[in-house]
Amino acid sequence: MSDPRPIGVFDSGVGGLTVAAALERRLPRERLLYLGDTARLPYGTKSAATVRRYTQVNLEFLERRGVKAVVVACNTASALALDSFDHPAGALPVWGVIEPGALRAAAATRNGRIGVIATESTVSSDAYGTALRRIVPELAIWSQPCPLLVPLIEEGWLDDPVTAEVARRYLEPLLAHDIDTLVLGCTHYPLLAPLLSRIAGEGVLLVDSAAAVSEQVAAELAHRGMLAVASAGATEGGDHFCVTDASQRFERIAGDFLGRKITLELVDIGNSAAGSGRTIPERSEP
């Protein structure tokens, strides 16, 4: 059996591209339908009820577009909304990114001291702490909200002195606890991995959930007989990228990160129709 339908991936912005890239590497024959909810980012400062509402709308949009599965490539949505989807029995499979990241961090730590950086909402939910303690109850865990990092990343300031200083201030309290593992608890943060690694030092391992969740997706789709057989993936332009607000900045960052030019479709996910179908025109940006 095979299933040529795309895998849906959504995030508030460019962060979920780290998960999309991992899926492309692990499942090169699959097509992806990516939704960046750029009109409503950041999710990390929103209430739980608002994040749940946004997540439900995003899921419904992807279902209307005919995806066979969905990866919630947003830690905030994974932490606050995965247990609240209004889903009929037998609906498409949905994965979050919290559990895969926690499993990888618990397996990686040598001294049992783990730091977590995430959005305010994810830290407040204690989703990572709960998941990590469920795996290894004896772990010592410290969490740090980093509300300024997502706006800086969305601005494209990935290796900027301002971003470096902000990140240093966020990491200092965690590093003071002699952590040896740092969970990047927001899918935006791997875009800062080189900078964060320099600040944290060689003795601290950075953990993100992208590779781990891609392994889960591959295993489950294979088990269900839902893998694509024909090669229709990124090398043939099979992936499709949608945003809810026109953003040449998103297009530039995505192109740089994925290593290829992409075209964005501007969609209205609040409508019952599948989307606006309008392609965002190219223009220069200072």
N, C-alpha and C positions, 0 to 999 in steps of 0.2 A: 504494500500500500504506500501511497505517497500523497502529499497535499501541497499544491503549488501556491496556496494563498500566503500572503505576507505575514510576518510577525509584527505586531504593533509594539511600539516603544514610545513612552511619553515621559516628559519632564517639564518643569517650568521654563526651561531655556536650553542653553548649550550643554549643561552638565550631563544630561543623558547621552550625549554623544560618546562619552567614555564607555558606556554600556553598549551602545550601538557598534562601536568599533570592535569591542570584544566579541560580540555576536557575529560580526562579519568574519573575524579571524577563525572562530570556532565552527561556524556554519556558513561557509562561503557559497553554498548553493541556495541559500535562503534569500528571499527579498524582505526588506524591512520597510515599514511605514512608520516614519518618525513624526511625532507631534511635539512641538515646542510651544508651550502656552505662554508665549512672551508678553501677551497683553496683561497677564495677571501675576507675573513674577514680581518679587520673590514669594514663594510659598512659605518660607521659613518664619516669617513674621506674622502669618495669618492665624486666626483661631482654628481649633480642631474642626469645628462645624463647617467653616468656610473651605478648608482643605478637603474635607469629605465631599462637599458639594462639587468643587472643582474636579475632583478625581472621578466622581460618578459621571459627570458630563464628558470628561475626556474618554472614559471607557466606552460610553455610548457612541461617541463619535467614531472611535476606532472600530467598534462592532458594525456600525453602519457602513464603514468602508470595507468590510469583508475580511478582517484579519482572522487568523486561526488561533492566535494566542496573544497575550499582552504581557510585556515586562514593564512594571511600574519603576522606571529608572529615576526615581526621586525618593530620597530617604525620608523626607518629611511626609509625603503621601503614603509611603510604605509603613511608616510608624503610626500614622493617625487614621488611615482610611481602609487598609486592606481588609479589616474585619467588618466593614460596614457596606460593602458592595451590595447593591440590590440586584442579585444575580439569580436567574432561574436555574433549576436543576439541569445538569448536563451542559452548562454553559462552557464557553471557551476557558482554557486554563489561564491563570493569572499568577505572575511571580512578583514578589517584592525584592528589595535588595538588602534588608536588614539582616535576616538570618544567614545568608551566604557570607556576608562580611564578618558576622560574629563567629561563625564556624572557622573561618580562615584565621582570624585574630587569635582565637583560643588555641588553635593548633600551632601558631607561630611563636607565641610568647615563651621566653625561656625563664624569666623571673616572676611571671604571674602578675606583672604590673602593666596595665594597659591604659592608654589615654585615648579619648574619643573627642574629635572636633566635629561639630555639626551645627545645624541651624538652631535657633532658639527653640522652635517647636519640637524638633527631634530630641534635643537635650531635655526639655521639660517633660517629654513623654517617657523618658528613661528606657526607650525601646532597646537601645544597645546594651545598657546595663542589665536589663531583664534577660535579654537573649544570651548574653555572655555568662551570667550567673546560672542560667538554666543548663548551660553546657558544662561549666566548671564552677561550682559554687564558691570555691576558695579564691577566685580571682580578685585582685584589688583593681578598681576601675575609677578613673577620674574623667569627668566630661567638661568640655569647654564650649559654650556657644560662641559662634564666630559670625555675627550678623553682617559684618562689612565685606566678607570675602566674596559672596555671590555677586553683589553689585560691581566689585572690582573686576571679577572674572568676566562678567557680561560686558563690561567696558573694554575688555581686551587687554587689561593691564596685567599680563601673566608674569612678566619679569621686570617689574617696575620697582623703584626704591620705595614708593609709598606702600605698595602691596607687601613688600618684604618687611617693612617696619610694622605694619598692622599684623602680619602673620607672626612675627617675632613676639609681639606683645601677647598674642593669644596663646602661643606655645610655651612661653616661659613658665607659667604656673604648672603645666603638666610635666615639663622636663624636670622641674624641681622635685618631683616625686619619683625620680629615677625609673621612669617607664622605659620599657624596651620595645614596645609595640604601639604604634599610633594608628588608630582607625580613622580613615578619611570618611566621615559619616555624612557626606553630601556628595552626590555624583559630580558636582562642579569641581570639587577639590583636587581630583587627580590631574586636572589641567595645571595645577600649581605644584605637582609632585617634585620637579627639580628644585624649586625654590624651598619647599617645605623640607625636603631631604637635607639641603644645605644647613638650614636652621636647626633641625633636630639632631644632626650628626650621624656618624656612621653606626653608632650603637643602637639606633632606633629604626625598626622596620616599619615602613608605611604599608598599610593594608587597605585596599579598596575592593569592593565586591563585584566589580565588572566581570572578571574572569570566572569567579565562582558561580555567579548567576548564569553565565553563558553555558557552563557545564551542566547546571540543573536543567536549563531549557533543552539542551541537546539530548540529555538522557530521557526526559519526560516525553518529548516529541517522538523520539525513537520508540519508546515503550508504547505510545499510542498509535504508531504507524502514521505519523503526521509529518515526517520529514519530506522536504522537496527532493526530487530525484534529478530533474534537469537543472543545469547550472544557469541560474537566473539572478545571481547575486550582484554585488557591487561592481565587479569588473565589467559587467554588461549593462550597467546603468539601471539595474532593476530596483534599487532603493528609491524611496520617495520621501521628501521632507516637507512638512507643513508647519506653519507658524500662525499664531492668532493675532499677531501685530507685525506690520512690515518692519523688517530689520535687516539692513545691509550689513550691520555689524555682526549679526548672527551668521549671515552667509559667509562673511570673511573669516570669522573664527572657525566655523565648521569646515570650510575649505582648507584652512591651514592645518587643522587637527587631523582631518581624514585624508589629507594629501591629494585631494582632487576637487575640482570645481563642482558645486552643487547648485541646483535651482530650487527655489522655495515656492511653495504654493501658499497663498494667504487664505485662511479658512475662517468661517464663522461657526464655531462649534456649538453655539447656542441655538442654531436653527435646526429644524428637523431634516433639512437637506444635508447632503454629504459635505458640502463646503462651497465656497465662493467660486472655486475653479480658476481664480485669477493668479497669474504668475507675477511675482514682484519684479518690476523692471530694474535693470541694472543702472546704477548711477555711481558717480565717484563720491567718496566720503573723505572728509579731511581727517 
